[in-house]
């Protein structure tokens, strides 16, 4: 009886440790995204530097159709004093996901008559998440993020997948002489 109580106690301890680790990982990803949103909103370079890896790149497509790369240092330096909130802007986290050492977040930077939709790619360095890439688009205010991560109402969890068509066995098929093997 005493052994079963000890085993039960150890089980609950291990489950709570896993739960706390998952919760803290979740919070760490959100903290990185929130550092970015706070930095942009308030023009806080320290918060932006906490959010970004020093080698991060910001990418978009220019008016001419070419890829435009902006180093993170240039982005942070060009942040207006007081941030976008002084220009009537606001920020919003749309979604985020993570697995292993990689994460992705979708955020909106909303201005008076347009918004930027940012896709933030993050990697985990030690115990810290850092944005390594910001891919962004300027969009109309009514533009909606589309795709699987955009709305939980359109995703069917655990939907059965169609089985792949069964292939005939090639175990006894003699290879052609010119097949390269």
N, C-alpha and C positions, 0 to 999 in steps of 0.2 A: 504494500500500500504506500509506504514511504517513497519507494523508488518511482512509482507512477506519478506521485505528486511532484517529485523533482523533475521528471521528464516533462510533465505538463507545464511546470514553471519555466523550464528552459525553452520549451516551444513558444510560449507567449513572449518571452524576452526576445527570442530570435525574430519572431514576426513583427514585434514593435520596432526593432532595430532596422529591419528592411523597410518598414513603413516610414520611419523617420528619415532614412537615407533617401527614399524616393521623394518624400515631401521636400527635403532640403535641396535636392537636385532641381525639382520643379521651381522652388523659390529662387535658386541661383540663376536659372535661365531667365526667369521673369525680372530679376534684379538687373541683369545685363541690359535687357530691353528697356526697362524703366530708366536706367542711367542714360541711355540714348534719348528716350523721349523727354526726360527732364532737362538734359543738356540742350536739346534743340528748342524746347519750349522756353527755357529761361536764359539761353545763351551762355550756359555754364560749360566752359572749356574743360574744367577738371572732370565733370561728369562724363563728357564726351570722350575724354582720354581714358576714363575708367571703362567705358563701354567698348571702345575699339582697340584692336591689336594695332601696334604702331605701323605695321606694313599693310594695313587694310586698304582696299581700293573701293571707290565709289564709281559705279558704271551706269551709263545710260546711252541712249542713241541721240546724237546731235540732230539739229535741224537738217543737216545735209545727208543724214542716214549713216554716218560713221559712228563707231563706238567712241564714246568720250569717257576717258578715265580721269578721275580726280583723286589725288592722294589724300589720305585722311588728314594729314597735317594742314593742307590747303583748305579743306572743308572746315576744320575746327577754327582756323584763323579767320575765315570769312564769315563766321557766325555773327549775326548782328548783335550788338549790345542789347541785353534784355531778351534776346531770343525772338522766336516767332510770335510769342504771346503779345509783344509790343506792337506787332503788325496785325493784330486781330486773329492770329492763328491759334490752332489747338492741335492736340495729338490724340491718337487712339490706337490701342493694340487690337488688331483684328483676330489674330490667331498665332499660336506657336506650337512647335512640336520638337521633340528631341529623342535621340537614341544614341547610346554609346557616348562618343565624344563630339557628335555633331548635332546642331540644332538649326531650326529655321523659324523665323518670325515674320509675320506680315503686319505692317503698321501703316497708318495714314497720318500725314501732316496736312491738316486742313486749313486753308486760307479762305478769304472772302468769296472768291469766285472760281477757285480751282483747288485741287489737292494733289499731293504727291503720294503715291502708293509705293512703299519700300518693301523689298524682300531682303531681310537681313540673314545672312549665313553666319553661323557662329561655330566656334570650335572651343573645346575645353582644354585649358592649359593648367595642369595641376588641379586645383580646386576651383578655378575661375573660368567663367565663360567670357569670350571676347568675340566681337563682331569682326570677321575677316573680310566680308564683302557686303556692300550695300548696292543692290541693283534697284533702280527706281524709275518710275514713269510719272509724268505729269498727266493728270486726268481731270475730267469734268467732275463737279461735286456729286452728281448722281451716279457716277460710275461705280460698279460693284465688283468686288473680287470674285472671280469664278473658279470653279474646279472643286476637287474633293475636299480640300481644307477650308473652303469658303463658307460652307453652311452645313451644320450637322443634320439638318432636316433632309438634305439631299443624299446623304451617305447611308447606305444600308449596311449596318454592322453584321458581320459574320454571314454575308450573303453567300449561298452556295455557288461555287465556280463550276463552269462546264468542264467536264473531263476532256482531256486532249484526245483526239482520235487515236485509236490503237494502231500502231505501226506493225507491219508484218515483219517477222524475224528475218534478219539478214545473216544469221549464224552459219547457214550452210550454202550461202551464195558465193560462188567462186569469183574472186576479184578479176577485173579486166586487166590485161597485161599493161595497159598504159595509164593506170590510175594513180601513179606516183608513189605507191607504197612499195 
